[in-house]
Amino acid sequence: MKWIFKWLVRLFILAVVLVVVFLLSLDTIVRFVMENRIRAQTGMDAEIGKFSIGLATPTITIKDFKLFNPPSFGGTLFLDIPEIHVEYDRSALARRELHLTLLRFDLGELDIVKNEVGQTNIFSIASAPAVKEPGGEKSFAKQTGYTFTGIDTLNVSVGTAKYIDLEDQKNNREQKIGIENCVIKHVKTAADLAGLAVLVALRGGDFFGPLVAAPGLN
């Protein structure tokens, strides 16, 4: 349970950092430029199906976003996100503050990959150098150049989790999580995601059990 919460926090931080990357690309609006920026921020390749910006309203919508594992995990799919929809506060952005009035995040598929030397991709993420929660002004500001002031409404959907063993495909398995439109209000710190972590753990059933026993995940 603890490592699921830890992983969700890091995924949330990644999502918010990606929002900053997209906002900083408003003057270019070129998908391959944004994909290169994402690679620079995360070290992973990305594909963006569709990107649109509201001209009259402060909105950004990304469709069919895919993030791929690094070569050490075979370059396989990591995240398949059908939609990221953002509504943000323009006046706050001008003050170099990131205030989102709405973040709709649809995680269609999460692939947990174990490579040939026994490493697991989410273990690598969880064991990365600690990053303070988004409410921690210094760490987030240093990483993005913006101060994170919160999300008024976070709407999260989670589809399917897959486990892929690159060494032995007989170990591969799949679990439907099936969370649709889980709404969390006033997200400012990692603690605000605790309820979501519990829900993911419950919906995952026995799927995450074998992973908990992996070294370093507890």
N, C-alpha and C positions, 0 to 999 in steps of 0.2 A: 504494500500500500504506500509506504513512504517513497519508494522509487518511482511509482506511478505519478504521485504528486510532484516529485522533483522533475520528472520528464515533462509533465504538462506545463510547469512553470517555464521550462526552457523553450518549449514549443510556443508558448504564449509570447515570450520575449522575442523569439524569432519572427512571429507574426507581426508584432509591433515594429520591429526593425525593418521588415519588408514594407510596411506601410510608409515609413520614412523614406525608404529607397524610391517607392513609387511617387511620393510627393515631390521629391527632389528631381524627378524626371519630367515634371510638368512642362518644362521648356523644350524638351526634345521629343517626347511622345514617339519613341522608336523602340519597338519591342526588343530588338537585339541589344540595344544599349542598356536597357533595364536588366536583361538577362545577364549581361556582363557585370553589371553592378551587383546583382545578387550573388554571382559567383565570387566576386571580390569580398562581399560581406560574410558569406557562409562557407566558401570553399567547395560548393556543390553546384553542378550544372542545373539550369532551370529552363523550362519551356512555358511560354505564355500563349494560350490559345487566342484570347481576345482581351483587349484593354480599352476601356472607355472612361472619359472624364466628363463630368457634368459641366457644361459651359455656364449655365445660369445658376447652378447650385453647387455647393462644395461637396461633390461626391466622386468617388472612384470605384469602378467595378472591374474586377479581374475574373475572367472565365477560363476554366480548364488549365489551371496552373499545376505544373508538375515539377517536383524537386527530386533530383537523383543523387544516390549515394556516391561517395568518392570512389576512385579506382580500387582502394583496399577492400571495398565491399562489392566489387564487380561492376560498378556503375549502374546498379539496378535501381528501380524505382524506390523512393523513400516515402514521399507524400504525393497523393493525387487529390487536389483541391478543386472541386468543380466551380466554387465561387468564393471570392472575397469581396465583400461590399463594404465600403467605408464612407461615412459621412463625418466631416470634420469641421472644426471651428476655424474659420479663416483668420479672424482677428487674433486668436491665440497663436496661430502659425506664424503670423507676422512678428510676434514677440518671441519666436523660436521656442514655442511651447506646443506640445502635441496633445490636443484635447479632442478626442473622438466622441461625437454624439451617438454614433452607432457603428459597431463592427459586427458584420455578419460573416461568420467563418464556417464554411461547409467542408469538413474533412471527409472526403469520400473514401479514401483508403490510406492506411498506414501499413508499411511493410517493414517488419522487424527481420533483419538479415543477419545471419551468422556466417562468417566467411570461413575459408579453408583452414585458418590457423586458430579457430575457435573464438574469435572476437565477434561481439554483437554490436550492431550500429548504434542502438539506443544506449548501450553500455558506454560506448565511446562518448556520446553526447553527455550522459549523466556524469561521467568522470572528468569532463573538461573543467578547466579552472573555474572556480565559483564566480557567478555573476549575481549581483544583488538584484532583488526583485525590481520590477519596473518603477515602483514607487521610490526606489533608492535613487535620488536625483543625481548624485555624482557618477555612479556607474553608467546609467542610461545616457546622461548628457555626454559623457566621455565617448561612449560608443557611437552615438548618432549626431551629436551636436545640438540635440533638442532636449528640453525638459518634459518628461511625461507627467501630465496632470490628471489623467484618468480617462475611462470609457464610461459614458453614461449608461449605455445599453450594449451588452455583449450577447450575441445570439449564436450559439454553437450547435452544429450538427456533426455527428460522427457516424460513419457508415460501417466499414469493414476493417478488421485488423488481420494481417497475414504474417505467418512465420515462415521464413525461407532459409533452409540450410543448404548453402552452396556446396557443402561436402557430401551430404547424404540427403537426397530429395525425398526419401521415405519419411523424413521427419517433418516435412512441410505440412502446415495446417492453416485453417482459416476460421475466423470467428466474426459473426455479425454483431456489432455493438448496437446499432439501431437507435441512436440518440437523435431526435429531431427537434430542432428549435428550442434548445435549452437556453432560457433567458436568465442572464445574471446582470443585476443592476449595480451601478456605481463601482466599477472595478478600478481599484487604485493600487492594490498590493497583491502579492502572490497568495496571501491568505484568502483572498476573495475567490480563489479557484478551488478551494478545498472540497466544496460540495460537488463540483464537476468531477474531481478526481475519484471521489467515492462512487459516483454514478458510473463512471467508466469501469471501475474495478468490479462493481456488481454486475454490469451488463457483460463484462468479459468472462465471467464465470471461472472455469478452470484454465482458460487460455493463458493467462498471465502467470499462473502458479509456477510452472517450471522455470520461468525467467527470474522469479524472486530469489531462487536458490543460487543464481549466478553470482560469482564473487564480485563484491563492490556494489551490488544493486540495493542492498538493504541500507 
